[in-house]
Each structure stands twice: as structure tokens, then as C-alpha cells.
Amino acid sequence: MLHLGLGSFHRAHQAVYVHRLIESGDHSWVLAGGNIRPDAAATMDALTRQGGAYTLETVTPAGVRAYERIEAIRTVVPWDASLSGLIDIGARADTRVVSFTVTEAGYYFNLQGQLDLGFDDLAQDVRRARSHEPGVTIYGALTAILRERMRRSGGPVTLLNCDNLRHNGDRTRDGLTQFLKLVGDEALLDWVNRHTSCPNSMVDRITPRPTPEVAQRVQAATGREDAAPVMAESFIQWVIEDKFIAGRPQWESVGVEMVASVDPYEEAKIRLLNATHSAIAWFGTLKGYEFIHEGTHDAQVRQVAYDYVTDDVIPVLLPSPIDLAAYRDTVLDRFGNPAILDTNQRVAMDGFSKIPGFIVPTFRDRLKRGLGVSSVAMLPALFLAFLQRWHRGQVPYDYQDQAMNPAAAHAICDAADPVAALCADAALWGELAGDERVVTSVRQASQKLSTML
């Protein structure tokens, strides 16, 4: 397997499952990995020095910590602008899976589901690909890898997306197809259609950014100096559609759920976990908290999250193969884990992608059925209040949002009626933009929220 992006989540999640296989005696799969941008140079240097090995610290909601050396990454590919190392490994016939994680904004889709060349990175990558140069977007990197694989007759390969978005495999294929059409490489497009598969998957493990204290605890517990440790909660889950074109690891033997369709798992994860996580981060920030667990243990914050899931989400997801009420309770217990020290800053980011991706689908489902939306309306109300604090320069950290147009965001906050302005934003609401039912519900939620702050 080649993984693009050796960030904390990959090393606390996918790499752990490969490590479990190796531990079980199955040595048929190992990992190579590197970054497509010059990110996290210190971590990459440390992983290179350590031969790809690192320590994983996990912690339960009860505060029990465990330490494990993860040795699944056998090749750390140093970054260079030509992506030569990644392209070489990705093109080899014995590389059967290329995996990656795309952020919410990393697909570059507009409201019509088309690639938006208004994003400079994407437009530049189209130009680079036309000149047979690698790029910095997932499409530009995959194009370079697959073009070389085709040239070498490297054979079929599975493109495995490992992010939080629903239908992530379908999104990958759609975006890559559009990209290749923009580039004008019909030969590669035909090859991709015949020689790749893109399974949908659902991933789950809370993995905060490592702090210096993680390395200190690792050394105290193991006696080992580790310059690239990661920490995560003890909970872990991976659900994958069994649609691999060139073979796959026997992941089901180490706890991965291989299924025909990930749809119900995706919807539960995105609406019960991801949306709730963001709501707690926005509300927690508004209340002056720094960490997710602090907000989760605040009675008002927890009640808003609980009501959102119980009143408005669970009814539209039934029937489900998942016990949704139990899943809700497990999620809140996980968020309340004080040992994780997951920051509101990390979870609050990218609200302009999360509103349409995580929250609007519940509005849409309930309104189609003629149902009320008072509980789910609290989430965009929270985001608006958070955005207004950001607008006034009162958010106590740097808010990062790849999909946000800052001028448009400031205009929403400066509007005579910020609620109406937010609800009229087509990028957030799609066909529900300006819908009076949405405006009324968010206005009422904003009024309710004002009594809590």
C-alpha cells in the first residue's frame, strides 16, 4: 500500500490495522507513505530517522493509557517537488492499493458537483498535468502516479479514500474523471476507468494534534525517545466496501468491517459524530472553553448535542443496522474523554464545508417529510454566533476554513439580518437557500442561543 499523507490520523488508524496484520503473521502487505506537499517536515524527518516506526499512545474514557510501537510503514518517501518517490512506488506492479485522506474542501467541487477552477491550486494543477508535471491537489498527484503506472503497464490498482465525507470513493472517481477531462488526457481516463476501483469507506478515531507532552509520556512509559509519536482515543472503527480491483489485505481478521455498502455507517458517523463534534466545538468556543471534553461536560452544550441527535437525526436514519441511540451515547462518552485534550480549534475548522456536508442533509430529510427542524437548527445558529465572534476578532485562536470566502463571511456578519444572510448562502444550503422554514428555524434557534451565552 502507498498512502499519500503521513499525518497523525493515518498513523493512528490505517497504519494500525496494517500493523495488526503483520503482528498476526500476515506479512503480505506493508505500507509506504509520503506527503504531496512540503508539510510537517520535522515529523517526516523524524519518521525517516526512525525507519517509519513510531509510538502510538491510546487512552480510554476512564483515562487508561497504553503504548504500542507501530511498524507498518516500511518506506518513508521524502518530499520533492516532482513527487518522484511517490510516483515510482505508486507505479510499481506490486503496489496494489493507493490510499489517501481528502479534507472537506479538498475535492474542489462547486454546488453543481463540478470542479471549481476558481481555486488556484486546482487551476494550476490542471495546467501542470497538461505539461506532465505533478501537482499539489489529490487529483494532480494521482494523475502523475497513474500516468506513470499506465506507461509501465503496472496493472490495476485500488484508490482507497480514508476521509470523513459520505461517498468518498465515488467523490474521488468523479473528481478525478472531471480533472482528466479538463486536462484532456482521454487515454489515461480510459485506463483509469478500466484499471481502478474506488471503494467507499468510513473511518473513525479521534486523533488530536500531538503535543510535546505526548513524547514526554512515551519516554516515561517506554524509556524510548520518539520524535514522531501520535496519540488517539482507544476507540477505532473502519468500514470499507469490498470493491478492491487488485486484491486487498485480509483486514476483516483484525477488526475492519468489510461490507457491501457503507451508506448507513457513513450517515450515522457524519450526522451523529461529525456534526455533533463541530457543534460542541463552536458552542464550547463561545462559552470560553479550550477543549472538546470541557464543552461535552457542560450541561447546556451536551443537551443541545443530545437533542439534535435524538429529536432530529435518529428518526430520519431509521431503519439502520446500527443501534443509533447506543451509538449516540458512545459518541458523547468519547467526546467527554478528558485525556484526549482535543482542541475546539481543531474541530471547529472548515465550517463552510461542514454546514452543507454534515448538517444540511438533516434539514433536507426532515423538511421533505414535513417534520420540524428546531433541534438541528441550533447547529447553524451556533456556527453563525461563532462566525460573528470571528468577524469581531474575538475567537481566541486562528480559525482555518479552506472553503470560506472571508469577504463573503464578513458580509454575512455585517448584514442587517445576519440570520437571513447566512440562510441565503447557496454555497451552504444549496436548494434550501433562502427557504423561509430554514430562516425561521435558525432565527428561533439563534434567539434561544442568545439566552445561553
C-alpha positions in Angstrom: 0.0 0.0 0.0 1.1 3.5 -0.8 -0.5 6.2 1.4 -0.4 9.9 0.5 -0.2 11.9 3.6 1.6 10.7 6.7 -0.4 12.7 9.1 -1.5 11.8 12.6 -4.8 10.2 11.6 -3.3 7.8 9.1 -0.7 6.7 11.6 -3.3 6.2 14.4 -5.8 4.4 12.1 -5.0 2.8 8.8 -1.4 2.1 9.6 -2.5 0.4 12.9 -4.7 -2.1 11.0 -1.8 -3.0 8.7 0.4 -3.4 11.8 -2.2 -5.7 13.3 -2.0 -7.9 10.2 1.8 -8.1 10.4 1.6 -8.9 14.1 -0.8 -11.8 13.3 1.8 -13.3 11.0 0.5 -11.9 7.7 3.5 -10.2 6.1 2.0 -9.9 2.6 1.2 -6.2 3.0 3.3 -3.3 4.2 3.0 0.5 3.9 5.0 3.1 2.1 4.0 6.8 2.5 4.8 10.4 2.0 3.3 13.8 1.5 2.3 15.5 -1.7 3.0 18.9 -0.2 6.1 20.0 1.9 4.1 19.7 5.1 5.2 18.6 8.6 8.9 18.5 7.7 10.0 17.8 11.2 7.7 14.8 11.6 8.7 13.4 8.2 12.4 13.8 9.1 11.8 12.0 12.4 9.9 9.2 10.7 12.8 8.8 8.3 15.3 8.6 11.1 13.1 6.1 12.9 12.7 3.9 9.8 9.0 4.6 9.7 8.3 3.3 13.2 6.7 5.4 15.9 4.8 5.0 19.2 1.0 5.2 19.4 -0.5 6.3 22.7 -4.1 5.4 23.3 -6.3 6.5 26.2 -9.7 5.2 27.3 -12.6 7.4 28.6 -11.5 6.2 32.0 -8.0 7.6 31.5 -6.2 4.3 31.0 -3.2 4.8 28.7 -1.5 2.2 26.6 1.6 2.4 24.4 2.5 0.4 21.2 5.2 0.6 18.7 3.7 0.7 15.2 6.0 -0.7 12.5 3.7 -1.0 9.4 5.3 1.9 7.5 8.4 0.4 6.0 9.2 3.2 3.5 9.1 6.9 4.3 9.2 8.8 1.0 10.9 12.2 1.3 9.1 15.0 -0.3 10.3 16.6 -3.5 8.5 18.9 -5.9 8.5 16.3 -8.6 6.9 13.7 -6.3 9.4 11.2 -7.9 9.5 8.8 -5.0 5.7 8.6 -4.7 5.2 8.3 -8.4 7.8 5.5 -8.6 6.2 3.4 -5.8 2.7 4.1 -7.0 3.5 2.9 -10.5 5.0 -0.4 -9.4 3.0 -3.5 -10.1 3.4 -4.8 -6.6 1.6 -1.6 -5.2 -2.0 -2.8 -5.2 -3.6 0.0 -3.1 -3.0 3.7 -3.2 -4.8 5.3 -0.2 -5.2 9.0 0.9 -7.2 11.3 3.0 -9.0 14.3 1.5 -10.2 17.2 3.6 -13.7 18.6 3.2 -12.6 21.3 0.9 -10.0 19.2 -0.9 -12.4 18.0 -3.5 -12.8 21.5 -5.1 -16.5 20.9 -6.1 -18.9 23.7 -6.6 -22.7 23.5 -5.8 -23.3 21.7 -9.1 -20.8 19.0 -8.3 -18.3 20.3 -10.8 -14.7 21.0 -10.2 -14.3 24.7 -9.5 -11.3 26.2 -11.3 -11.7 29.3 -9.2 -9.5 27.5 -6.7 -5.9 28.5 -7.7 -4.4 25.2 -6.6 -6.7 23.3 -8.8 -6.4 25.5 -11.8 -2.6 25.4 -11.5 -2.7 21.6 -11.2 -4.7 21.3 -14.5 -2.0 23.4 -16.2 0.7 21.2 -14.6 -0.9 18.0 -15.6 -1.2 19.2 -19.2 2.6 19.7 -19.1 3.0 16.2 -17.5 4.0 17.8 -14.2 2.8 16.5 -10.8 0.5 18.7 -8.7 -0.3 19.6 -5.1 -4.0 18.5 -5.1 -5.1 14.9 -4.8 -6.1 15.0 -8.5 -2.7 16.3 -9.6 -0.8 13.7 -7.5 -3.0 10.8 -8.6 -2.8 11.8 -12.2 1.0 11.8 -12.1 1.1 8.4 -10.3 -1.5 6.7 -12.6 0.0 8.2 -15.8 3.3 6.6 -14.9 1.6 3.3 -13.9 -0.1 3.2 -17.2 3.2 3.8 -19.0 4.9 1.0 -17.1 1.9 -1.4 -17.6 1.7 -1.6 -13.8 -1.8 -3.1 -13.8 -4.9 -2.4 -11.8 -4.9 -0.6 -8.5 -7.4 0.3 -5.9 -7.7 4.0 -4.9 -8.8 4.0 -1.3 -10.1 7.2 0.2 -10.0 7.4 4.0 -11.8 10.6 4.9 -15.0 11.7 6.7 -17.1 12.6 3.7 -20.0 10.4 2.5 -19.5 8.5 -0.7 -15.8 9.4 -0.5 -14.8 6.7 -3.1 -17.5 7.9 -5.5 -16.4 11.5 -5.0 -12.8 10.6 -5.7 -13.7 8.9 -9.0 -16.0 11.7 -10.0 -13.4 14.4 -9.2 -10.6 12.5 -10.9 -12.7 11.9 -14.0 -13.5 15.6 -14.3 -9.9 16.5 -13.7 -8.7 14.2 -16.5 -11.3 15.6 -18.9 -10.1 19.1 -18.1 -6.5 18.0 -18.7 -7.6 16.4 -22.0 -5.9 13.1 -21.3 -8.5 10.7 -22.7 -6.1 7.8 -22.8 -5.4 8.0 -19.1 -9.1 8.4 -18.4 -9.9 5.3 -20.3 -7.1 3.4 -18.5 -8.4 4.7 -15.1 -11.9 3.5 -15.9 -10.7 0.0 -16.7 -7.9 -0.4 -14.2 -9.0 1.2 -10.9 -11.7 0.8 -8.3 -12.7 3.4 -5.6 -14.4 1.8 -2.6 -16.4 4.0 -0.3 -15.2 3.8 3.3 -16.0 5.2 6.8 -13.2 5.9 9.2 -13.4 6.8 12.9 -10.9 7.5 15.6 -10.5 10.8 17.5 -6.8 11.8 16.9 -5.8 15.2 18.2 -2.7 17.0 17.1 0.2 15.7 19.2 1.6 18.0 21.8 5.2 17.8 23.3 3.6 16.1 26.3 2.9 13.0 24.2 6.6 12.4 23.6 7.3 13.0 27.3 4.7 10.4 28.3 6.1 8.0 25.8 9.6 8.3 27.1 8.4 7.9 30.7 6.3 4.9 29.9 8.6 3.1 27.5 12.1 4.6 28.0 12.1 5.4 24.3 12.8 8.8 22.7 10.3 9.2 19.9 10.2 12.3 17.8 7.1 11.4 15.9 4.6 9.8 18.4 0.8 10.0 17.9 -2.0 9.8 20.4 -5.6 8.8 20.0 -8.6 7.5 21.8 -8.9 3.8 22.4 -12.0 3.5 20.1 -11.3 2.7 16.5 -13.5 1.7 13.5 -13.1 1.2 9.8 -15.9 0.2 7.4 -15.0 -0.4 3.8 -16.9 -1.5 0.7 -15.4 -4.8 -0.5 -14.6 -3.5 -4.0 -10.9 -4.0 -4.5 -9.7 -4.5 -8.0 -6.2 -5.9 -7.3 -6.5 -7.8 -4.1 -6.5 -6.5 -0.6 -5.3 -7.2 2.9 -7.4 -9.6 5.0 -8.5 -6.7 7.2 -11.6 -8.5 8.5 -9.2 -10.7 10.5 -8.1 -7.6 12.5 -11.5 -5.9 13.0 -12.2 -4.0 9.8 -15.8 -4.3 8.7 -15.9 -5.3 5.0 -19.4 -4.6 3.7 -21.4 -4.4 0.5 -22.5 -0.8 1.3 -21.2 1.8 3.8 -24.1 4.1 3.4 -25.8 3.6 6.8 -22.4 3.7 8.6 -21.5 6.9 6.8 -24.7 8.6 7.6 -24.5 7.7 11.3 -20.9 8.8 11.5 -21.3 12.1 9.7 -24.6 13.2 11.3 -24.2 11.7 14.8 -20.5 12.1 15.3 -19.0 14.7 12.9 -21.9 17.2 13.1 -22.1 16.9 16.9 -18.3 17.3 17.2 -18.4 20.6 15.3 -21.4 21.8 17.3 -19.6 21.2 20.6 -16.5 22.9 19.3 -18.5 26.0 18.2 -20.5 26.1 21.4 -17.5 25.4 23.6 -15.6 28.2 22.0 -18.5 30.6 22.6 -18.5 29.6 26.2 -14.8 30.1 26.7 -13.6 26.5 26.7 -10.4 25.4 25.0 -11.1 21.6 24.8 -13.9 19.4 23.4 -14.3 17.5 26.7 -15.0 20.7 28.6 -17.9 21.6 26.4 -19.2 18.0 26.4 -19.4 18.1 30.2 -21.3 21.5 30.1 -24.9 20.6 30.7 -26.2 23.1 28.2 -23.8 22.1 25.4 -24.4 18.4 26.0 -28.2 18.9 25.9 -28.1 20.7 22.6 -26.0 17.9 21.1 -28.2 15.2 22.6 -31.4 16.9 21.4 -30.0 17.4 17.9 -29.3 13.7 17.5 -32.3 12.3 19.4 -35.0 14.6 18.1 -34.0 15.3 14.5 -31.3 12.9 13.3 -32.2 9.4 14.6 -35.8 9.5 13.2 -34.7 10.1 9.6 -31.9 7.5 9.7 -34.2 4.6 10.7 -34.2 1.7 9.9 -30.5 1.2 10.4 -28.2 -1.8 11.1 -26.7 0.4 13.9 -28.2 0.9 17.4 -28.3 4.7 16.9 -29.2 5.6 20.5 -26.3 3.5 21.8 -24.0 5.0 19.2 -25.1 8.5 20.3 -24.2 7.7 23.9 -20.9 6.2 22.9 -20.0 9.3 20.9 -20.8 11.6 23.8 -18.7 9.5 26.1 -15.8 9.6 23.7 -16.1 13.4 23.3 -16.1 13.7 27.1 -12.7 11.9 27.5 -10.6 14.5 29.3 -7.3 12.7 28.5 -7.6 13.3 24.8 -7.3 17.1 25.1 -8.8 17.6 21.7 -9.0 21.3 21.0 -12.0 23.3 19.9 -9.7 25.0 17.4 -9.0 21.7 15.6 -12.6 20.6 15.5 -14.2 23.9 14.7 -12.3 24.4 11.5 -13.9 24.3 8.0 -17.4 25.2 9.0 -18.3 26.4 5.5 -17.8 22.8 4.3 -19.3 21.1 7.3 -22.7 23.0 7.2 -23.5 21.6 3.7 -21.9 18.3 4.3 -22.8 17.4 7.8 -25.9 19.4 8.8 -28.0 20.4 5.7 -28.9 16.8 4.8 -30.8 16.5 8.1 -32.7 19.7 7.3 -33.4 18.4 3.8 -34.7 15.0 5.0 -36.9 16.4 7.7 -38.4 19.1 5.6 -39.2 16.6 2.8 -41.2 14.7 5.4 -42.9 17.7 6.8 -41.1 17.4 10.1 -39.8 20.2 12.3 -36.1 21.2 12.4 -35.9 23.1 15.7 -33.1 20.9 17.2 -30.9 20.7 14.1 -31.4 24.5 13.6 -29.2 25.0 16.7 -26.2 23.9 14.7 -26.1 26.7 12.0 -27.2 29.1 14.8 -24.1 28.1 16.7 -21.9 28.4 13.6 -23.3 31.9 13.0 -22.6 33.0 16.5 -19.1 31.6 16.2 -18.7 33.4 12.9 -19.8 36.7 14.4 -17.2 36.3 17.1 -14.6 35.6 14.4 -15.8 38.6 12.5 -15.2 40.8 15.6 -11.8 39.3 16.1 -12.9 37.6 19.4 -12.2 34.0 18.6 -9.2 33.1 20.8 -7.4 31.2 18.1 -6.7 31.2 14.3 -9.8 29.9 12.6 -8.9 27.9 9.5 -11.6 27.3 6.8 -10.5 26.2 3.3 -13.9 26.7 1.8 -14.6 30.1 3.3 -14.5 33.3 1.3 -13.5 35.8 4.0 -15.1 38.7 2.3 -18.4 36.9 2.0 -18.2 35.7 5.6 -17.7 39.2 6.9 -20.6 40.4 4.7 -22.9 37.8 6.3 -21.9 39.2 9.7 -22.3 42.8 8.6 -25.7 42.3 7.1 -28.7 44.0 8.6 -30.1 40.5 9.2 -27.2 38.0 9.6 -29.6 35.1 10.1 -31.2 35.7 6.7 -27.9 36.4 5.1 -26.4 33.1 6.4 -29.5 31.1 5.3 -29.4 32.7 1.8 -25.9 31.5 1.1 -26.3 29.0 -1.7 -22.8 27.5 -1.0 -24.0 26.5 2.4 -27.6 25.5 1.7 -28.0 24.5 -1.9 -31.6 24.3 -2.9 -32.7 25.3 0.6 -31.0 28.7 0.4 -33.5 31.3 1.4 -36.2 28.8 2.4 -38.4 30.5 4.9 -38.7 27.4 7.0 -34.9 27.4 7.4 -34.7 31.1 8.1 -37.4 30.9 10.7 -36.0 27.9 12.5 -32.4 29.3 12.6 -33.7 32.6 13.8 -35.6 31.0 16.7 -32.5 28.9 17.5 -30.3 32.0 17.5 -32.7 33.7 19.9 -32.6 30.6 22.2 -28.8 30.5 22.0 -28.5 34.2 23.0 -30.1 33.3 26.3 -27.4 30.7 27.0 -24.4 32.9 26.3 
